[in-house]
Amino acid sequence: MPGFELFSDLERKEVNDVLDNGVLMRYGFDGMRKGHWKAKELEAELATTFQSKHVQLVSSGTAAVSVALASAGVGAGDEVIMPTFTFVASFEAIMMLGAIPILVDIDDTLTLDPKAVEAAITPKTKAVMVVQMCGSMANMDALQTICNTHNLLFIEDACQAIGGTYKGKPLGSIADIGCFSFDFVKTITCGEGGAVVTNNKEYYINADHYSDHGHDHVGNDRGAETHPFLGYNFRISELHAAVGLAQVRRLPEFISIQKRNYTILRNALADIPGVTFRTVPKGGEESYAFLNFFLPDLESSQKVIEAFKVNGVDACWNYYQNNWHYIKEWNHLKDQKSLFPISKEVREGLEYLQTKTFEQSDHYIGRNISCLIKLSWTEAEVKARAEKMAKIIKSIFL
Ligand SMILES: *Cc1c(COP(=O)(O)O)cnc(C)c1O
């Protein structure tokens, strides 16, 4: 997945453009910047790549989720439905606005189970946030129907699925608002960065202002601009945007390398009895950033991971006891370990996590093995790796 593996002269050239004129900020300083507007150029490229009308770059993927929710008016006391399997950023971004994360089960897509979403809806539900984990996606039609029926905002976190598609549309462009991360380990990187993507002009204008202290960005005198509403600072810098500009142009190349590597690994495992693959919804095409497969139970997946480690097969994980990606070890959330007082609404709103269990999620995450697909592997390296993985799994099962 990580674009940083192929950092090149293309990225260096874009960064040098910025260093030559010294304007490290994305707004203003028109005269000094000698025509270089890296953030603006990157927004235009991303709009084309993600086939969306509007793109607002921000400082991170976490910021993108928070800005997206804020731009659509989600705030204090609102419930946002999200999956048990994601990155901690999902609930962080929700809680930053004083909203309440409502965690629900995933299914064999490793993303939100539409039935679990429907069951979790209450009068306080404001939004459903799907997270397209590990390069693939949820049943987007089913989730869209639920959101339409209950008049809910639909947010799409596509941070880990850059380049995947559903029924011909880029992931991240399907729901009301999409969110991307370009942190250092994502498919394309800015070093740090993120984007809010939408076809809704009002949400876009809100995101544009909110992510820059409420600046309305009218005219070319920053100090004279007005502030129609309160904002914050989630700006990206020109240096970070410059790296992303080179990377987004290389996305088709990155995806084709991922697809080649993924296919070699998948084919090597496909015929092993007991190995099954995650479900990709009809009409979906993965970004090939990860290969995800299931073994019969938690014990066997843990054994295989252990054997992978001993035999030098890196970058594969079982997420059951992972600190960052699965509900099981999120005790800081369950116990509300906050540096500062949390509002009464959120405190009470999170109490369900003290007792709620997620058997269905445990069933899928316990049996799952997730392998990162690297861009830097040669074809010969991937083939050797595939053979080794197949041999290890067979030695444990057959
Ligand atoms: C990486 C990631 C984020 C957060 O992105 P940052 O840029 O690191 O803040 C959010 N959601 C998912 C699913 C991610 O993988």
The ligand as a MOL file (V3000), in Angstrom:
LIG
                    3D

  0  0  0     0  0            999 V3000
M  V30 BEGIN CTAB
M  V30 COUNTS 15 15 0 0 0
M  V30 BEGIN ATOM
M  V30 1 C -5.1570 6.3070 8.3880 0
M  V30 2 C -6.6000 6.2780 8.6630 0
M  V30 3 C -7.2730 7.3910 9.1990 0
M  V30 4 C -6.5980 8.6090 9.7120 0
M  V30 5 O -5.6790 9.1910 8.9220 0
M  V30 6 P -4.5040 10.1180 9.5020 0
M  V30 7 O -4.0960 10.8680 8.2830 0
M  V30 8 O -3.4210 9.2010 9.9970 0
M  V30 9 O -5.0680 10.9810 10.5460 0
M  V30 10 C -8.6550 7.3100 9.3320 0
M  V30 11 N -9.3290 6.2070 9.0070 0
M  V30 12 C -8.7090 5.1150 8.5160 0
M  V30 13 C -9.5100 3.9100 8.1470 0
M  V30 14 C -7.3310 5.1030 8.3590 0
M  V30 15 O -6.7170 3.9950 7.9210 0
M  V30 END ATOM
M  V30 BEGIN BOND
M  V30 1 1 1 2
M  V30 2 1 2 3
M  V30 3 2 2 14
M  V30 4 1 3 4
M  V30 5 2 3 10
M  V30 6 1 4 5
M  V30 7 1 5 6
M  V30 8 2 6 7
M  V30 9 1 6 8
M  V30 10 1 6 9
M  V30 11 1 10 11
M  V30 12 2 11 12
M  V30 13 1 12 13
M  V30 14 1 12 14
M  V30 15 1 14 15
M  V30 END BOND
M  V30 END CTAB
M  END
